Amino acid sequence: MVAEASTLDAEMHLVSRGVGLSITSEAVGLWYRRPGVTFVPILDLTPCSVSLAWWPQDTGLIAELVAVANEVRARIAEM
């Protein structure tokens, strides 16, 4: 049987009930702990890239988000 979850909450619910298995980001393991769910790092998997895309209608909020993303990228590059 295969169950699909449309939200992170539903995904974690299936895993906590013992009827689900998921590969997710490290951030979920850090910030979304849940009873019955154990996060195990996959050590031999190369890091993945995350992209940020938006509609051409630039707004102030988009500019702020891009600035934060660039700051995070710069900090990661320093590691």
PQR file with spaces between the fields and no chain letter, atoms N, CA, C, O and H, PARSE charges and radii, in Angstrom:
ATOM       1  N    MET     1       0.849   -1.185    0.000 -0.4000 1.5000
ATOM       2  CA   MET     1       0.000    0.000    0.000 -0.0000 2.0000
ATOM       3  C    MET     1       0.889    1.241    0.000  0.5500 1.7000
ATOM       4  O    MET     1       1.901    1.289    0.699 -0.5500 1.4000
ATOM       5  N    VAL     2       0.515    2.215   -0.765 -0.4000 1.5000
ATOM       6  CA   VAL     2       1.236    3.481   -0.832 -0.0000 2.0000
ATOM       7  C    VAL     2       0.279    4.595   -0.432  0.5500 1.7000
ATOM       8  O    VAL     2      -0.830    4.689   -0.958 -0.5500 1.4000
ATOM       9  H    VAL     2      -0.307    2.177   -1.333  0.4000 1.0000
ATOM      10  N    ALA     3       0.706    5.427    0.490 -0.4000 1.5000
ATOM      11  CA   ALA     3      -0.088    6.580    0.891 -0.0000 2.0000
ATOM      12  C    ALA     3       0.684    7.835    0.522  0.5500 1.7000
ATOM      13  O    ALA     3       1.892    7.918    0.746 -0.5500 1.4000
ATOM      14  H    ALA     3       1.607    5.350    0.918  0.4000 1.0000
ATOM      15  N    GLU     4      -0.001    8.791   -0.034 -0.4000 1.5000
ATOM      16  CA   GLU     4       0.617   10.069   -0.376 -0.0000 2.0000
ATOM      17  C    GLU     4       0.122   11.141    0.576  0.5500 1.7000
ATOM      18  O    GLU     4      -1.051   11.164    0.950 -0.5500 1.4000
ATOM      19  H    GLU     4      -0.982    8.724   -0.217  0.4000 1.0000
ATOM      20  N    ALA     5       1.017   12.017    0.960 -0.4000 1.5000
ATOM      21  CA   ALA     5       0.671   13.121    1.858 -0.0000 2.0000
ATOM      22  C    ALA     5       0.808   14.428    1.095  0.5500 1.7000
ATOM      23  O    ALA     5       1.814   14.664    0.425 -0.5500 1.4000
ATOM      24  H    ALA     5       1.970   11.998    0.657  0.4000 1.0000
ATOM      25  N    SER     6      -0.188   15.259    1.197 -0.4000 1.5000
ATOM      26  CA   SER     6      -0.158   16.538    0.473 -0.0000 2.0000
ATOM      27  C    SER     6       0.443   17.673    1.302  0.5500 1.7000
ATOM      28  O    SER     6       0.697   18.759    0.780 -0.5500 1.4000
ATOM      29  H    SER     6      -1.005   15.068    1.741  0.4000 1.0000
ATOM      30  N    THR     7       0.666   17.426    2.578 -0.4000 1.5000
ATOM      31  CA   THR     7       1.276   18.446    3.442 -0.0000 2.0000
ATOM      32  C    THR     7       2.354   17.803    4.308  0.5500 1.7000
ATOM      33  O    THR     7       2.377   16.585    4.484 -0.5500 1.4000
ATOM      34  H    THR     7       0.460   16.544    3.002  0.4000 1.0000
ATOM      35  N    LEU     8       3.226   18.616    4.833 -0.4000 1.5000
ATOM      36  CA   LEU     8       4.259   18.113    5.738 -0.0000 2.0000
ATOM      37  C    LEU     8       3.631   17.509    6.982  0.5500 1.7000
ATOM      38  O    LEU     8       4.093   16.478    7.472 -0.5500 1.4000
ATOM      39  H    LEU     8       3.207   19.605    4.690  0.4000 1.0000
ATOM      40  N    ASP     9       2.591   18.132    7.494 -0.4000 1.5000
ATOM      41  CA   ASP     9       1.913   17.621    8.675 -0.0000 2.0000
ATOM      42  C    ASP     9       1.347   16.226    8.410  0.5500 1.7000
ATOM      43  O    ASP     9       1.489   15.329    9.241 -0.5500 1.4000
ATOM      44  H    ASP     9       2.216   18.970    7.096  0.4000 1.0000
ATOM      45  N    ALA    10       0.713   16.045    7.264 -0.4000 1.5000
ATOM      46  CA   ALA    10       0.156   14.735    6.914 -0.0000 2.0000
ATOM      47  C    ALA    10       1.276   13.704    6.746  0.5500 1.7000
ATOM      48  O    ALA    10       1.132   12.551    7.152 -0.5500 1.4000
ATOM      49  H    ALA    10       0.597   16.774    6.589  0.4000 1.0000
ATOM      50  N    GLU    11       2.368   14.121    6.156 -0.4000 1.5000
ATOM      51  CA   GLU    11       3.520   13.241    5.972 -0.0000 2.0000
ATOM      52  C    GLU    11       4.048   12.756    7.325  0.5500 1.7000
ATOM      53  O    GLU    11       4.250   11.557    7.518 -0.5500 1.4000
ATOM      54  H    GLU    11       2.485   15.058    5.826  0.4000 1.0000
ATOM      55  N    MET    12       4.268   13.674    8.252 -0.4000 1.5000
ATOM      56  CA   MET    12       4.769   13.312    9.565 -0.0000 2.0000
ATOM      57  C    MET    12       3.766   12.464   10.342  0.5500 1.7000
ATOM      58  O    MET    12       4.163   11.608   11.132 -0.5500 1.4000
ATOM      59  H    MET    12       4.103   14.647    8.095  0.4000 1.0000
ATOM      60  N    HIS    13       2.477   12.691   10.126 -0.4000 1.5000
ATOM      61  CA   HIS    13       1.439   11.896   10.769 -0.0000 2.0000
ATOM      62  C    HIS    13       1.535   10.441   10.314  0.5500 1.7000
ATOM      63  O    HIS    13       1.475    9.532   11.143 -0.5500 1.4000
ATOM      64  H    HIS    13       2.155   13.387    9.483  0.4000 1.0000
ATOM      65  N    LEU    14       1.684   10.210    9.012 -0.4000 1.5000
ATOM      66  CA   LEU    14       1.811    8.852    8.490 -0.0000 2.0000
ATOM      67  C    LEU    14       3.059    8.172    9.044  0.5500 1.7000
ATOM      68  O    LEU    14       3.023    6.999    9.416 -0.5500 1.4000
ATOM      69  H    LEU    14       1.733   10.948    8.339  0.4000 1.0000
ATOM      70  N    VAL    15       4.154    8.910    9.095 -0.4000 1.5000
ATOM      71  CA   VAL    15       5.400    8.342    9.617 -0.0000 2.0000
ATOM      72  C    VAL    15       5.247    8.004   11.099  0.5500 1.7000
ATOM      73  O    VAL    15       5.668    6.932   11.534 -0.5500 1.4000
ATOM      74  H    VAL    15       4.184    9.863    8.792  0.4000 1.0000
ATOM      75  N    SER    16       4.654    8.902   11.870 -0.4000 1.5000
ATOM      76  CA   SER    16       4.510    8.664   13.313 -0.0000 2.0000
ATOM      77  C    SER    16       3.597    7.487   13.610  0.5500 1.7000
ATOM      78  O    SER    16       3.745    6.836   14.645 -0.5500 1.4000
ATOM      79  H    SER    16       4.313    9.772   11.516  0.4000 1.0000
ATOM      80  N    ARG    17       2.651    7.202   12.717 -0.4000 1.5000
ATOM      81  CA   ARG    17       1.762    6.046   12.883 -0.0000 2.0000
ATOM      82  C    ARG    17       2.418    4.749   12.443  0.5500 1.7000
ATOM      83  O    ARG    17       1.864    3.667   12.641 -0.5500 1.4000
ATOM      84  H    ARG    17       2.531    7.730   11.877  0.4000 1.0000
ATOM      85  N    GLY    18       3.599    4.857   11.846 -0.4000 1.5000
ATOM      86  CA   GLY    18       4.298    3.659   11.413 -0.0000 2.0000
ATOM      87  C    GLY    18       3.861    3.157   10.055  0.5500 1.7000
ATOM      88  O    GLY    18       4.162    2.021    9.688 -0.5500 1.4000
ATOM      89  H    GLY    18       4.049    5.735   11.685  0.4000 1.0000
ATOM      90  N    VAL    19       3.151    3.991    9.300 -0.4000 1.5000
ATOM      91  CA   VAL    19       2.698    3.575    7.966 -0.0000 2.0000
ATOM      92  C    VAL    19       3.329    4.432    6.871  0.5500 1.7000
ATOM      93  O    VAL    19       2.875    4.430    5.726 -0.5500 1.4000
ATOM      94  H    VAL    19       2.907    4.913    9.599  0.4000 1.0000
ATOM      95  N    GLY    20       4.370    5.156    7.236 -0.4000 1.5000
ATOM      96  CA   GLY    20       5.010    6.017    6.250 -0.0000 2.0000
ATOM      97  C    GLY    20       6.507    6.055    6.424  0.5500 1.7000
ATOM      98  O    GLY    20       7.040    5.797    7.504 -0.5500 1.4000
ATOM      99  H    GLY    20       4.738    5.157    8.166  0.4000 1.0000
ATOM     100  N    LEU    21       7.169    6.381    5.341 -0.4000 1.5000
ATOM     101  CA   LEU    21       8.604    6.569    5.298 -0.0000 2.0000
ATOM     102  C    LEU    21       8.825    7.772    4.406  0.5500 1.7000
ATOM     103  O    LEU    21       8.160    7.912    3.379 -0.5500 1.4000
ATOM     104  H    LEU    21       6.737    6.590    4.464  0.4000 1.0000
ATOM     105  N    SER    22       9.740    8.632    4.777 -0.4000 1.5000
ATOM     106  CA   SER    22       9.919    9.852    4.006 -0.0000 2.0000
ATOM     107  C    SER    22      11.381   10.256    3.965  0.5500 1.7000
ATOM     108  O    SER    22      12.114   10.066    4.936 -0.5500 1.4000
ATOM     109  H    SER    22      10.280    8.518    5.610  0.4000 1.0000
ATOM     110  N    ILE    23      11.799   10.809    2.846 -0.4000 1.5000
ATOM     111  CA   ILE    23      13.088   11.480    2.749 -0.0000 2.0000
ATOM     112  C    ILE    23      12.765   12.962    2.715  0.5500 1.7000
ATOM     113  O    ILE    23      12.023   13.429    1.850 -0.5500 1.4000
ATOM     114  H    ILE    23      11.203   10.963    2.058  0.4000 1.0000
ATOM     115  N    THR    24      13.324   13.694    3.658 -0.4000 1.5000
ATOM     116  CA   THR    24      12.985   15.102    3.792 -0.0000 2.0000
ATOM     117  C    THR    24      14.246   15.915    4.073  0.5500 1.7000
ATOM     118  O    THR    24      15.339   15.357    4.160 -0.5500 1.4000
ATOM     119  H    THR    24      13.926   13.315    4.360  0.4000 1.0000
ATOM     120  N    SER    25      14.099   17.190    4.211 -0.4000 1.5000
ATOM     121  CA   SER    25      15.254   18.062    4.434 -0.0000 2.0000
ATOM     122  C    SER    25      15.724   17.988    5.881  0.5500 1.7000
ATOM     123  O    SER    25      14.971   17.617    6.781 -0.5500 1.4000
ATOM     124  H    SER    25      13.211   17.643    4.140  0.4000 1.0000
ATOM     125  N    GLU    26      16.977   18.349    6.080 -0.4000 1.5000
ATOM     126  CA   GLU    26      17.537   18.393    7.423 -0.0000 2.0000
ATOM     127  C    GLU    26      16.773   19.387    8.302  0.5500 1.7000
ATOM     128  O    GLU    26      16.646   19.184    9.510 -0.5500 1.4000
ATOM     129  H    GLU    26      17.589   18.650    5.349  0.4000 1.0000
ATOM     130  N    ALA    27      16.275   20.445    7.698 -0.4000 1.5000
ATOM     131  CA   ALA    27      15.539   21.465    8.448 -0.0000 2.0000
ATOM     132  C    ALA    27      14.297   20.881    9.118  0.5500 1.7000
ATOM     133  O    ALA    27      13.964   21.264   10.240 -0.5500 1.4000
ATOM     134  H    ALA    27      16.379   20.609    6.717  0.4000 1.0000
ATOM     135  N    VAL    28      13.617   19.968    8.449 -0.4000 1.5000
ATOM     136  CA   VAL    28      12.431   19.348    9.049 -0.0000 2.0000
ATOM     137  C    VAL    28      12.837   18.599   10.314  0.5500 1.7000
ATOM     138  O    VAL    28      12.142   18.665   11.328 -0.5500 1.4000
ATOM     139  H    VAL    28      13.887   19.657    7.538  0.4000 1.0000
ATOM     140  N    GLY    29      13.959   17.890   10.254 -0.4000 1.5000
ATOM     141  CA   GLY    29      14.437   17.183   11.434 -0.0000 2.0000
ATOM     142  C    GLY    29      14.812   18.104   12.573  0.5500 1.7000
ATOM     143  O    GLY    29      14.687   17.734   13.741 -0.5500 1.4000
ATOM     144  H    GLY    29      14.523   17.837    9.430  0.4000 1.0000
ATOM     145  N    LEU    30      15.266   19.291   12.250 -0.4000 1.5000
ATOM     146  CA   LEU    30      15.656   20.249   13.282 -0.0000 2.0000
ATOM     147  C    LEU    30      14.461   20.984   13.879  0.5500 1.7000
ATOM     148  O    LEU    30      14.419   21.222   15.086 -0.5500 1.4000
ATOM     149  H    LEU    30      15.368   19.592   11.301  0.4000 1.0000
ATOM     150  N    TRP    31      13.498   21.343   13.050 -0.4000 1.5000
ATOM     151  CA   TRP    31      12.423   22.241   13.478 -0.0000 2.0000
ATOM     152  C    TRP    31      11.056   21.595   13.599  0.5500 1.7000
ATOM     153  O    TRP    31      10.126   22.242   14.082 -0.5500 1.4000
ATOM     154  H    TRP    31      13.531   21.150   12.069  0.4000 1.0000
ATOM     155  N    TYR    32      10.892   20.339   13.177 -0.4000 1.5000
ATOM     156  CA   TYR    32       9.561   19.745   13.156 -0.0000 2.0000
ATOM     157  C    TYR    32       9.563   18.393   13.854  0.5500 1.7000
ATOM     158  O    TYR    32       8.964   17.434   13.367 -0.5500 1.4000
ATOM     159  H    TYR    32      11.647   19.814   12.785  0.4000 1.0000
ATOM     160  N    ARG    33      10.230   18.321   14.982 -0.4000 1.5000
ATOM     161  CA   ARG    33      10.282   17.067   15.741 -0.0000 2.0000
ATOM     162  C    ARG    33       8.869   16.640   16.117  0.5500 1.7000
ATOM     163  O    ARG    33       7.998   17.470   16.379 -0.5500 1.4000
ATOM     164  H    ARG    33      10.716   19.100   15.377  0.4000 1.0000
ATOM     165  N    ARG    34       8.665   15.335   16.137 -0.4000 1.5000
ATOM     166  CA   ARG    34       7.346   14.797   16.445 -0.0000 2.0000
ATOM     167  C    ARG    34       7.520   13.457   17.161  0.5500 1.7000
ATOM     168  O    ARG    34       8.386   12.671   16.777 -0.5500 1.4000
ATOM     169  H    ARG    34       9.373   14.661   15.924  0.4000 1.0000
ATOM     170  N    PRO    35       6.712   13.177   18.196 -0.5600 1.5000
ATOM     171  CA   PRO    35       6.807   11.877   18.871  0.2800 2.0000
ATOM     172  C    PRO    35       6.590   10.739   17.866  0.5500 1.7000
ATOM     173  O    PRO    35       5.699   10.806   17.019 -0.5500 1.4000
ATOM     174  N    GLY    36       7.405    9.714   17.972 -0.4000 1.5000
ATOM     175  CA   GLY    36       7.254    8.565   17.086 -0.0000 2.0000
ATOM     176  C    GLY    36       7.991    8.690   15.768  0.5500 1.7000
ATOM     177  O    GLY    36       7.946    7.776   14.946 -0.5500 1.4000
ATOM     178  H    GLY    36       8.129    9.659   18.660  0.4000 1.0000
ATOM     179  N    VAL    37       8.677    9.819   15.552 -0.4000 1.5000
ATOM     180  CA   VAL    37       9.407   10.023   14.299 -0.0000 2.0000
ATOM     181  C    VAL    37      10.888   10.191   14.625  0.5500 1.7000
ATOM     182  O    VAL    37      11.268   11.019   15.453 -0.5500 1.4000
ATOM     183  H    VAL    37       8.713   10.562   16.220  0.4000 1.0000
ATOM     184  N    THR    38      11.712    9.389   13.961 -0.4000 1.5000
ATOM     185  CA   THR    38      13.154    9.478   14.121 -0.0000 2.0000
ATOM     186  C    THR    38      13.757    9.954   12.811  0.5500 1.7000
ATOM     187  O    THR    38      13.465    9.401   11.751 -0.5500 1.4000
ATOM     188  H    THR    38      11.404    8.716   13.289  0.4000 1.0000
ATOM     189  N    PHE    39      14.589   10.967   12.881 -0.4000 1.5000
ATOM     190  CA   PHE    39      15.266   11.505   11.697 -0.0000 2.0000
ATOM     191  C    PHE    39      16.670   10.921   11.651  0.5500 1.7000
ATOM     192  O    PHE    39      17.432   11.052   12.609 -0.5500 1.4000
ATOM     193  H    PHE    39      14.827   11.416   13.742  0.4000 1.0000
ATOM     194  N    VAL    40      17.011   10.281   10.547 -0.4000 1.5000
ATOM     195  CA   VAL    40      18.312    9.641   10.379 -0.0000 2.0000
ATOM     196  C    VAL    40      18.976   10.252    9.151  0.5500 1.7000
ATOM     197  O    VAL    40      18.415   10.183    8.058 -0.5500 1.4000
ATOM     198  H    VAL    40      16.392   10.175    9.769  0.4000 1.0000
ATOM     199  N    PRO    41      20.156   10.847    9.304 -0.5600 1.5000
ATOM     200  CA   PRO    41      20.814   11.446    8.134  0.2800 2.0000
ATOM     201  C    PRO    41      21.259   10.373    7.145  0.5500 1.7000
ATOM     202  O    PRO    41      21.659    9.278    7.540 -0.5500 1.4000
ATOM     203  N    ILE    42      21.186   10.695    5.870 -0.4000 1.5000
ATOM     204  CA   ILE    42      21.699    9.829    4.812 -0.0000 2.0000
ATOM     205  C    ILE    42      23.091   10.371    4.495  0.5500 1.7000
ATOM     206  O    ILE    42      23.232   11.383    3.807 -0.5500 1.4000
ATOM     207  H    ILE    42      20.861   11.585    5.549  0.4000 1.0000
ATOM     208  N    LEU    43      24.096    9.701    4.994 -0.4000 1.5000
ATOM     209  CA   LEU    43      25.453   10.235    4.947 -0.0000 2.0000
ATOM     210  C    LEU    43      26.112   10.153    3.577  0.5500 1.7000
ATOM     211  O    LEU    43      27.000   10.953    3.283 -0.5500 1.4000
ATOM     212  H    LEU    43      23.981    8.880    5.553  0.4000 1.0000
ATOM     213  N    ASP    44      25.703    9.210    2.731 -0.4000 1.5000
ATOM     214  CA   ASP    44      26.367    9.064    1.434 -0.0000 2.0000
ATOM     215  C    ASP    44      25.597    9.730    0.291  0.5500 1.7000
ATOM     216  O    ASP    44      25.822    9.418   -0.878 -0.5500 1.4000
ATOM     217  H    ASP    44      24.982    8.561    2.971  0.4000 1.0000
ATOM     218  N    LEU    45      24.708   10.629    0.624 -0.4000 1.5000
ATOM     219  CA   LEU    45      23.933   11.366   -0.383 -0.0000 2.0000
ATOM     220  C    LEU    45      24.540   12.754   -0.541  0.5500 1.7000
ATOM     221  O    LEU    45      24.745   13.465    0.443 -0.5500 1.4000
ATOM     222  H    LEU    45      24.525   10.884    1.574  0.4000 1.0000
ATOM     223  N    THR    46      24.825   13.132   -1.772 -0.4000 1.5000
ATOM     224  CA   THR    46      25.398   14.459   -1.988 -0.0000 2.0000
ATOM     225  C    THR    46      24.363   15.539   -1.677  0.5500 1.7000
ATOM     226  O    THR    46      23.166   15.324   -1.864 -0.5500 1.4000
ATOM     227  H    THR    46      24.658   12.555   -2.571  0.4000 1.0000
ATOM     228  N    PRO    47      24.822   16.707   -1.199 -0.5600 1.5000
ATOM     229  CA   PRO    47      23.881   17.792   -0.903  0.2800 2.0000
ATOM     230  C    PRO    47      23.099   18.202   -2.152  0.5500 1.7000
ATOM     231  O    PRO    47      23.595   18.096   -3.273 -0.5500 1.4000
ATOM     232  N    CYS    48      21.893   18.662   -1.943 -0.4000 1.5000
ATOM     233  CA   CYS    48      21.068   19.099   -3.071 -0.0000 2.0000
ATOM     234  C    CYS    48      21.018   20.632   -3.115  0.5500 1.7000
ATOM     235  O    CYS    48      21.364   21.315   -2.152 -0.5500 1.4000
ATOM     236  H    CYS    48      21.490   18.748   -1.032  0.4000 1.0000
ATOM     237  N    SER    49      20.589   21.127   -4.235 -0.4000 1.5000
ATOM     238  CA   SER    49      20.456   22.577   -4.414 -0.0000 2.0000
ATOM     239  C    SER    49      19.009   22.993   -4.250  0.5500 1.7000
ATOM     240  O    SER    49      18.087   22.238   -4.558 -0.5500 1.4000
ATOM     241  H    SER    49      20.308   20.571   -5.018  0.4000 1.0000
ATOM     242  N    VAL    50      18.830   24.194   -3.765 -0.4000 1.5000
ATOM     243  CA   VAL    50      17.504   24.782   -3.643 -0.0000 2.0000
ATOM     244  C    VAL    50      17.479   26.031   -4.506  0.5500 1.7000
ATOM     245  O    VAL    50      18.414   26.831   -4.473 -0.5500 1.4000
ATOM     246  H    VAL    50      19.579   24.807   -3.515  0.4000 1.0000
ATOM     247  N    SER    51      16.429   26.199   -5.265 -0.4000 1.5000
ATOM     248  CA   SER    51      16.302   27.366   -6.136 -0.0000 2.0000
ATOM     249  C    SER    51      15.141   28.228   -5.687  0.5500 1.7000
ATOM     250  O    SER    51      14.158   27.735   -5.134 -0.5500 1.4000
ATOM     251  H    SER    51      15.670   25.549   -5.292  0.4000 1.0000
ATOM     252  N    LEU    52      15.265   29.500   -5.928 -0.4000 1.5000
ATOM     253  CA   LEU    52      14.224   30.463   -5.608 -0.0000 2.0000
ATOM     254  C    LEU    52      13.768   31.090   -6.915  0.5500 1.7000
ATOM     255  O    LEU    52      14.582   31.624   -7.668 -0.5500 1.4000
ATOM     256  H    LEU    52      16.064   29.900   -6.378  0.4000 1.0000
ATOM     257  N    ALA    53      12.481   31.029   -7.185 -0.4000 1.5000
ATOM     258  CA   ALA    53      11.934   31.598   -8.424 -0.0000 2.0000
ATOM     259  C    ALA    53      10.685   32.400   -8.082  0.5500 1.7000
ATOM     260  O    ALA    53       9.999   32.104   -7.104 -0.5500 1.4000
ATOM     261  H    ALA    53      11.819   30.596   -6.573  0.4000 1.0000
ATOM     262  N    TRP    54      10.392   33.414   -8.891 -0.4000 1.5000
ATOM     263  CA   TRP    54       9.211   34.236   -8.650 -0.0000 2.0000
ATOM     264  C    TRP    54       8.722   34.815   -9.961  0.5500 1.7000
ATOM     265  O    TRP    54       9.442   34.854  -10.960 -0.5500 1.4000
ATOM     266  H    TRP    54      10.950   33.654   -9.686  0.4000 1.0000
ATOM     267  N    TRP    55       7.480   35.261   -9.929 -0.4000 1.5000
ATOM     268  CA   TRP    55       6.884   35.905  -11.096 -0.0000 2.0000
ATOM     269  C    TRP    55       7.610   37.213  -11.377  0.5500 1.7000
ATOM     270  O    TRP    55       8.197   37.794  -10.464 -0.5500 1.4000
ATOM     271  H    TRP    55       6.896   35.228   -9.118  0.4000 1.0000
ATOM     272  N    PRO    56       7.585   37.682  -12.600 -0.5600 1.5000
ATOM     273  CA   PRO    56       8.324   38.900  -12.959  0.2800 2.0000
ATOM     274  C    PRO    56       7.855   40.164  -12.222  0.5500 1.7000
ATOM     275  O    PRO    56       8.595   41.145  -12.165 -0.5500 1.4000
ATOM     276  N    GLN    57       6.658   40.155  -11.667 -0.4000 1.5000
ATOM     277  CA   GLN    57       6.174   41.331  -10.957 -0.0000 2.0000
ATOM     278  C    GLN    57       6.912   41.442   -9.617  0.5500 1.7000
ATOM     279  O    GLN    57       6.457   40.920   -8.599 -0.5500 1.4000
ATOM     280  H    GLN    57       6.057   39.358  -11.714  0.4000 1.0000
ATOM     281  N    ASP    58       8.043   42.121   -9.636 -0.4000 1.5000
ATOM     282  CA   ASP    58       8.871   42.263   -8.451 -0.0000 2.0000
ATOM     283  C    ASP    58       8.175   43.166   -7.432  0.5500 1.7000
ATOM     284  O    ASP    58       7.611   44.199   -7.794 -0.5500 1.4000
ATOM     285  H    ASP    58       8.413   42.545  -10.463  0.4000 1.0000
ATOM     286  N    THR    59       8.218   42.773   -6.167 -0.4000 1.5000
ATOM     287  CA   THR    59       7.651   43.604   -5.094 -0.0000 2.0000
ATOM     288  C    THR    59       8.710   43.784   -4.013  0.5500 1.7000
ATOM     289  O    THR    59       9.764   43.149   -4.046 -0.5500 1.4000
ATOM     290  H    THR    59       8.676   41.934   -5.873  0.4000 1.0000
ATOM     291  N    GLY    60       8.421   44.638   -3.079 -0.4000 1.5000
ATOM     292  CA   GLY    60       9.333   44.848   -1.965 -0.0000 2.0000
ATOM     293  C    GLY    60       9.549   43.578   -1.163  0.5500 1.7000
ATOM     294  O    GLY    60      10.661   43.315   -0.705 -0.5500 1.4000
ATOM     295  H    GLY    60       7.565   45.154   -3.052  0.4000 1.0000
ATOM     296  N    LEU    61       8.490   42.781   -0.988 -0.4000 1.5000
ATOM     297  CA   LEU    61       8.623   41.532   -0.239 -0.0000 2.0000
ATOM     298  C    LEU    61       9.539   40.556   -0.958  0.5500 1.7000
ATOM     299  O    LEU    61      10.337   39.865   -0.324 -0.5500 1.4000
ATOM     300  H    LEU    61       7.587   42.995   -1.360  0.4000 1.0000
ATOM     301  N    ILE    62       9.426   40.499   -2.278 -0.4000 1.5000
ATOM     302  CA   ILE    62      10.307   39.624   -3.062 -0.0000 2.0000
ATOM     303  C    ILE    62      11.752   40.076   -2.891  0.5500 1.7000
ATOM     304  O    ILE    62      12.645   39.252   -2.697 -0.5500 1.4000
ATOM     305  H    ILE    62       8.778   41.061   -2.792  0.4000 1.0000
ATOM     306  N    ALA    63      11.978   41.364   -2.963 -0.4000 1.5000
ATOM     307  CA   ALA    63      13.336   41.888   -2.803 -0.0000 2.0000
ATOM     308  C    ALA    63      13.907   41.510   -1.432  0.5500 1.7000
ATOM     309  O    ALA    63      15.086   41.170   -1.331 -0.5500 1.4000
ATOM     310  H    ALA    63      11.252   42.033   -3.121  0.4000 1.0000
ATOM     311  N    GLU    64      13.093   41.564   -0.387 -0.4000 1.5000
ATOM     312  CA   GLU    64      13.542   41.185    0.948 -0.0000 2.0000
ATOM     313  C    GLU    64      13.860   39.692    1.008  0.5500 1.7000
ATOM     314  O    GLU    64      14.864   39.295    1.599 -0.5500 1.4000
ATOM     315  H    GLU    64      12.135   41.840   -0.469  0.4000 1.0000
ATOM     316  N    LEU    65      13.015   38.871    0.402 -0.4000 1.5000
ATOM     317  CA   LEU    65      13.246   37.431    0.379 -0.0000 2.0000
ATOM     318  C    LEU    65      14.537   37.100   -0.373  0.5500 1.7000
ATOM     319  O    LEU    65      15.319   36.265    0.082 -0.5500 1.4000
ATOM     320  H    LEU    65      12.200   39.194   -0.079  0.4000 1.0000
ATOM     321  N    VAL    66      14.762   37.740   -1.504 -0.4000 1.5000
ATOM     322  CA   VAL    66      15.984   37.533   -2.276 -0.0000 2.0000
ATOM     323  C    VAL    66      17.204   37.946   -1.456  0.5500 1.7000
ATOM     324  O    VAL    66      18.232   37.270   -1.500 -0.5500 1.4000
ATOM     325  H    VAL    66      14.127   38.418   -1.873  0.4000 1.0000
ATOM     326  N    ALA    67      17.106   39.034   -0.719 -0.4000 1.5000
ATOM     327  CA   ALA    67      18.221   39.484    0.124 -0.0000 2.0000
ATOM     328  C    ALA    67      18.538   38.452    1.204  0.5500 1.7000
ATOM     329  O    ALA    67      19.707   38.159    1.455 -0.5500 1.4000
ATOM     330  H    ALA    67      16.271   39.583   -0.683  0.4000 1.0000
ATOM     331  N    VAL    68      17.516   37.903    1.838 -0.4000 1.5000
ATOM     332  CA   VAL    68      17.730   36.875    2.864 -0.0000 2.0000
ATOM     333  C    VAL    68      18.342   35.628    2.231  0.5500 1.7000
ATOM     334  O    VAL    68      19.277   35.052    2.787 -0.5500 1.4000
ATOM     335  H    VAL    68      16.566   38.141    1.634  0.4000 1.0000
ATOM     336  N    ALA    69      17.832   35.206    1.085 -0.4000 1.5000
ATOM     337  CA   ALA    69      18.373   34.018    0.409 -0.0000 2.0000
ATOM     338  C    ALA    69      19.840   34.230    0.047  0.5500 1.7000
ATOM     339  O    ALA    69      20.653   33.318    0.205 -0.5500 1.4000
ATOM     340  H    ALA    69      17.072   35.674    0.633  0.4000 1.0000
ATOM     341  N    ASN    70      20.182   35.403   -0.430 -0.4000 1.5000
ATOM     342  CA   ASN    70      21.580   35.689   -0.766 -0.0000 2.0000
ATOM     343  C    ASN    70      22.462   35.703    0.478  0.5500 1.7000
ATOM     344  O    ASN    70      23.615   35.275    0.423 -0.5500 1.4000
ATOM     345  H    ASN    70      19.522   36.143   -0.559  0.4000 1.0000
ATOM     346  N    GLU    71      21.938   36.186    1.587 -0.4000 1.5000
ATOM     347  CA   GLU    71      22.695   36.188    2.834 -0.0000 2.0000
ATOM     348  C    GLU    71      22.963   34.754    3.301  0.5500 1.7000
ATOM     349  O    GLU    71      24.073   34.430    3.724 -0.5500 1.4000
ATOM     350  H    GLU    71      21.001   36.534    1.632  0.4000 1.0000
ATOM     351  N    VAL    72      21.947   33.907    3.222 -0.4000 1.5000
ATOM     352  CA   VAL    72      22.117   32.500    3.603 -0.0000 2.0000
ATOM     353  C    VAL    72      23.136   31.834    2.684  0.5500 1.7000
ATOM     354  O    VAL    72      24.009   31.102    3.151 -0.5500 1.4000
ATOM     355  H    VAL    72      21.046   34.171    2.879  0.4000 1.0000
ATOM     356  N    ARG    73      23.031   32.083    1.386 -0.4000 1.5000
ATOM     357  CA   ARG    73      23.971   31.505    0.420 -0.0000 2.0000
ATOM     358  C    ARG    73      25.404   31.932    0.739  0.5500 1.7000
ATOM     359  O    ARG    73      26.322   31.115    0.672 -0.5500 1.4000
ATOM     360  H    ARG    73      22.323   32.678    1.006  0.4000 1.0000
ATOM     361  N    ALA    74      25.600   33.197    1.083 -0.4000 1.5000
ATOM     362  CA   ALA    74      26.938   33.697    1.410 -0.0000 2.0000
ATOM     363  C    ALA    74      27.479   33.036    2.670  0.5500 1.7000
ATOM     364  O    ALA    74      28.665   32.710    2.737 -0.5500 1.4000
ATOM     365  H    ALA    74      24.854   33.861    1.138  0.4000 1.0000
ATOM     366  N    ARG    75      26.626   32.836    3.669 -0.4000 1.5000
ATOM     367  CA   ARG    75      27.069   32.182    4.895 -0.0000 2.0000
ATOM     368  C    ARG    75      27.465   30.731    4.642  0.5500 1.7000
ATOM     369  O    ARG    75      28.451   30.247    5.198 -0.5500 1.4000
ATOM     370  H    ARG    75      25.663   33.101    3.615  0.4000 1.0000
ATOM     371  N    ILE    76      26.700   30.044    3.808 -0.4000 1.5000
ATOM     372  CA   ILE    76      27.022   28.657    3.477 -0.0000 2.0000
ATOM     373  C    ILE    76      28.346   28.586    2.725  0.5500 1.7000
ATOM     374  O    ILE    76      29.143   27.676    2.954 -0.5500 1.4000
ATOM     375  H    ILE    76      25.899   30.438    3.356  0.4000 1.0000
ATOM     376  N    ALA    77      28.582   29.538    1.833 -0.4000 1.5000
ATOM     377  CA   ALA    77      29.820   29.556    1.057 -0.0000 2.0000
ATOM     378  C    ALA    77      31.037   29.757    1.964  0.5500 1.7000
ATOM     379  O    ALA    77      32.134   29.303    1.639 -0.5500 1.4000
ATOM     380  H    ALA    77      27.935   30.277    1.647  0.4000 1.0000
ATOM     381  N    GLU    78      30.849   30.431    3.088 -0.4000 1.5000
ATOM     382  CA   GLU    78      31.949   30.671    4.027 -0.0000 2.0000
ATOM     383  C    GLU    78      32.303   29.437    4.836  0.5500 1.7000
ATOM     384  O    GLU    78      33.388   29.370    5.414 -0.5500 1.4000
ATOM     385  H    GLU    78      29.958   30.800    3.352  0.4000 1.0000
ATOM     386  N    MET    79      31.412   28.463    4.889 -0.4000 1.5000
ATOM     387  CA   MET    79      31.639   27.258    5.716 -0.0000 2.0000
ATOM     388  C    MET    79      32.744   26.405    5.152  0.5500 1.7000
ATOM     389  O    MET    79      33.066   25.359    5.718 -0.5500 1.4000
ATOM     390  H    MET    79      30.530   28.518    4.419  0.4000 1.0000
